[in-house]
Amino acid sequence: AERSAAVQEFISNGGIDALKEEVAALEKGMTLIKRTKESSGCKEGKGLEKTCKALNAVADIAANGFGETRVVMVKAGKQQVLDVCETNANIAILIAAKDGATAKIKGFAEPVTLSAGEPVVIDFCREVTLEASSGVPVLFAQAWHPEFAALERSTELRARSKNFELSEDDVKAATKVVNDYAKKNWEKAAALWRKDSEGHASIKASFENEISEKKKAADDVAEAKRLEEDAGDEEKQKKLEELELKRAEKRKKAEAAEQLRLKRKQQLEEERAQRDPWLNFPSVLAAETHLAELKEARRDANAKLEFDLSTQLTKDIAAAERALKKTTKTAMKLHKKGGTAADDATAKGKTAASEAEDKEETAEEKKVEKKEKKEKKEKKDKKEE
């Protein structure tokens, strides 16, 4: 919690004191913010004005389009299972208004004690269950993950506005909060999150190991070259042979690993073909390949900070996902009717050139038909004269 800027902002806004003061008398849970908009719990007269004000002042919570922030009433002796995340671009903040509650996170042996007024940040993509010895109100706030950049946040808000039931004005207001916060505080918030982080340290170590391995490989090549130049020396020649043996052993291990990977890939494809044969139809495979290429292109665009291209690719990806869903459904229907991959290839096998030829033939037929009609009309007019 001490590494979360959202938590620190909530504390500095007086949110902890307001929460302990206002929710003490609650008898049931209330939703405060849902998909960037204030919900019923923040309406006037509900008695949570100070808490709502403090939450709305935290950009990572107020502008989060996924999920909602609410007060959960944990009853004595009853388990309260929290919502599981819709995306790993979110984190959850738990703050108990009273002592006596614990949070059990799937995959961890020991439960986390929720002391009154002490925030706890959790990964709620794992199942989280709350328990209490007596009735305890717990704030369950969902916030943007500190590593999720402003461009990614605003892109998700625009792309999912329909699913989030956000109007154009709602989207503009939320993206403004995201962008204003990013200009002043995002880098500081991300740096705070990474400070003393085991996960970040692990990633950093991984990169350093990769660099070290590349350097070692370059050193091995340089050493091999030096040994080759001094091949006349018997001792150096012996070292060169040893190095070559190591290389051969390394290549052998790499080849064995690649064979295992290919074998596993083939096994998965066979299982997939047996389970859902239509997923191997050419049209479905082509749609999946197209979607994968778009996602790779967006990753490259994000890495190069090409924001306009990234936004367009996000829209293209959404369209490709819909097309894949439609193609898969069509292939499944074809399979259920007794169709095979060959039938699918025949149905989808028209090239752009053949389609163009079909259009030209159709246009030519229409011209001939129009000409014949005109000649018939002229003959009829002559007879009438």
N, C-alpha and C positions, 0 to 999 in steps of 0.2 A: 504493500500500500504506500510506503514511503517513496517508492519509485514511480508512482502514478500521478501525473500532473492533474488528472481529473479529480482524484481524491484530495490532493492538496488544495485545489481551488475550492472544492466543496467545503473543506474545513475552514479555509480563510474567509469564505462567504458566510460563516456562522451556521452552516448546514447541520453540523452535528448537534449543537445545542438546540436548534430549532426542531430537529427530528425528535430528540429525547423529550422535548417539552410538548410537542403537538400530537405525537402518535400514542402517547401514554394512555389516553382515554379511549382509543379505538377498540371496537369490538369485532370488526371484520376488516379484511384487506381492501385496499383501494388502488386503482390504477391512476398514476399521476401524469405520466407522459407516454404517448403511444405514437411511434413513427413520426417524430419531430413536433407533434402537436399536443397541447395540454389536454388531459382527459378529465373524467368526472371528478377525480379526487382533488383536482386543483381549482374547482369551481368555488366561487365565493360562498362562504358560509360553511364550508366543509372543515374549516379549522386548520388547514395545512398551508396557509398562505406563505409563511416564512420558509418552510421546507421547499415548496414549489419555486419560490423566488431564487433560493440558493441553487436548486437543480438547473433552472433555466439559465443561470449565469455560467454554467459549466458547458462549454461548447461541445465537448466530446459526448456529452449526454443529450443535450438539447437538440443537436443536429444529427443524431443517430437515427437513420431510417429503418434499421432492423430492430425488431422486438419492441420492448416497452420497459418502462421503469415504474415500479409499484411497491406498495407496502404489503408484505405477506404476513398474515397472522398465523404464527406457529402455535398450535394448541398442545397442551400437555399430553404426553404419551402418544401423540399421533405424528406420523411421518408426513412431511410436506415435500413432494418432489418438485423441483424447479424446472422451468422450461429449458430444453436443450437448445443450444445456439443454432441460428439459421446460417451462420457464416463464422469462419475463424477470424474475420476482421473485427470481431467484437470481444470485449472482456466483460466480466460481471463484477460489480462491487456490492458486497454484503455489509450492512451496518445494523447491528441489533440495538434496539432502544433500551433493552434491559438485559441483565445477565441471565444465564440459564439455557442458552441455545447453542447448538453445535451444528456443523455442516459436514456431512460425510460425502467425500468425493470418490467416485468409482475409480478403482485402481490404486487407492491409497489405503493403507491399513488403519491408520489412526484418524479419527475425525478432527476437524478444526474447531476450536472453541471460539465462539462469537461473544466476546466481552462487550458490555454496554458501551456504545460510542466509539468503538475501535474498528475502523474499516478493514475489510479483508478483500483482496483482489483474487479472483479465481478464474480458471479456464472452464467455462460452463458448457464447452463442447463435450465434456465428460458429464455423466449423470450426477447431479448434486441433490442430496436429500437433507432437509432440515429437520431437527428434532429439538424438543424443549421439555424441561421439567415442569414448567408452568407457562401460561400464555405469554408469548414474547412477540412483539411486532418487529419485523426485520425489513429494512429497505433493500430491495433487490433492483439495483440500477444497472442498465446495460449501456455501455459506452464504446466508442470507436477504439480499436486497438491502436496504441501509440505509434506502431510501425506502419500503419495503413495511411498512405500519403493523401494529401488534400485532393490531388487530381483523381485518385482512385475513389475517394469518398464522393466527390461531386459527380463523377461518371456513374457510379452505382445509383445515386439518388435520381439522376435523370433517366437512366435506363430502366429502373424499376419503379418509376413514379406511378404507373398504372397499378402495379401489384400492391404498392404501398398506399394506394388511394390518396395520392397527393395531387392537388391542383397545381397549375402552373405557378401561381403565386406562392404556394407552399414550397415548391421546389426552389424558386428564386430566393425565398427567405432562408431556407436551410443551406443552400450553397453559399449564400453571402456570409452566413455565420461560419461555415467551414473555411472559406477563403480568407476572411478577416482574421480568424484565429491562426491560420497557417502562416500568414505574413509576419505575425508578431511572435508566436509561441511554439509552432510545431517543432522546429529544430531543437528548442530547449526541452520540450516534452519528450521527444524521441531520445535525446541524450540522457535525460534523467532516467528513462525506462531502461536504457542499456547499462547504466552505471551499476557495477557489481552484479550484473546479470549472468547467471551460470549458462543460460541458453546462448546469449550473445557471445560469451567467452568461448563456448564450444564452437560456434560458427567461425569466430575469428581464428581459433586454433586450427580448424579445418582448412581455412584458406591458407594459413601459414604453412601447414603441412603440405598442401598442394604445391605452393611455391618452392618449399624445400625439396620436394620430390623432383620437380622440374629442374631445379638447380643441380641436384644429384645426378639426374640423367644427363644433363649437359656436361657435368664434370666427368662422368663415365665415358662419354663420347670423346672428350678432350684427352682423357687418359689413354683411351684406346688408340687414338690417332698418334699420340706421342710414342706409345709402345710399338706401333706399326713402323714408325720412322726409324726406330732403333732395333729393328727385328734381328739384326746381326748379333746382338747381345743375347746369349743363351738364357740368362736369368730373366731378362725383360720379355723374351719370347715365351718363356714359361708363364709369366704373369698374363701375357696376352691370351694364351690358351685358356688359362683359368677364367679370365673375363668372358671369353667366348662361351665357355661352358655355362657360366652363370646366365649369360644372355639366352642361350639355348633352353636352359631350364625355365627361365622366366617366360620365354615364348611358348614353351610347352604348357605351362600353367595357364597362360592367357588363352591358348587355343582350347584347353580343356574347359575353362570357364565359359568361353564363347559357345562351345558345343552344348554345355549344360543349359545355357541361356536359350539357345535355339531350340533345344529339345523341349524345354519348359514352355516356350512360346508356341511350338507346334501342338503340345499337349493341351494348352489353354484354348487354342483355336479349334482343336478337335472337340473338346468339351463344349465349347460355345456352339459348334455346328450341330452337335447332338442335342443340346438343350434347346437352342433357338436357331434352327437352320436358316431362317430368313435373315438373320444378322450377317450372314456371309454372302448375301445376294450382292451383285456388283453395284447396284444403285445405292444400297446402304453403306457399303465400304467406301464408295466414292464420296458420299455425303460426310462420312466420318473423317475421311482424309482432308476434305475441304475445310471442315470445322477445325481440325488440328492445325492446318496451315494458317488459318486466320488467327488462332490463339498465339501461335509462334510469332506471327507478324506483329501482334499487339505487344508481346513481350519485348520484341526488338524496338518498337516505337517508344514504349515506356522507358527503356534503357537509354534511348537517344533523346529523350525529352521532347518527342514530336507529339505535342498534345492534341492538335487537331486530327492528326492521323489516328492516334490512339482512340479518340472519341468516336470517329467514324468506324473504326474496326470493331469497337464495342457494339455498335448498332448492327454491323455486318454479322458479328458472332451471334447476336440474338436472333437475327433472321436465319442464319445457318442452323441454329439449334432447332428453330421451328421447322425448317425444311427437313432436317434429319428425323424429327419426330414424325412428320407426315410421311416421309419415305419409308421409315421403318413400319409404320402402320400399313402402308400399301403393300409392302413386301410380305408382311405377316398374313394379310388377306389373300395374297397370291398363293402363299404356301398352304393355307388352309383349304384353298380350292384345288390343291393338288399340283400347283405350279412348282418349278424348280429354279435354280440359279440360272440355267440356260434360258428358261422362259423370261426371266427378269431381264437378262442381257438382251434378248430379242426385243422385248418391250421398250427397253431404254437405249437400244443400240443405234438409234439415228444420230448421225454426226451433224455438225453444223452445215457441212456442204450439202448433205442429202436433204436437209430441211430447206435449204435455199433453193435447191433444184425443185422440190415439191411446190414451193411458192411460185417459182417461175412458170412451172407447168400449169398451175391453177390460173395464173394471170393470163397465160396464152389461151387457155380454154375459154375463159370469160370473153376475151377479145373476139375469138371465132364465133362464139354464141351471139355476141352483140351484133356482129357483122351479118350473120344469117337472119336475125330478127329484122334488121334494117332492110335487107334485100326483099324479104317477104312483104314488109310494109309497103315498099315502093311498088312491087308487082300488084298488090291489092289496090293501091291508089290508081294505077294505070287502068286496071279493069273497070273500076268505078267511073273513070272518065269516058 
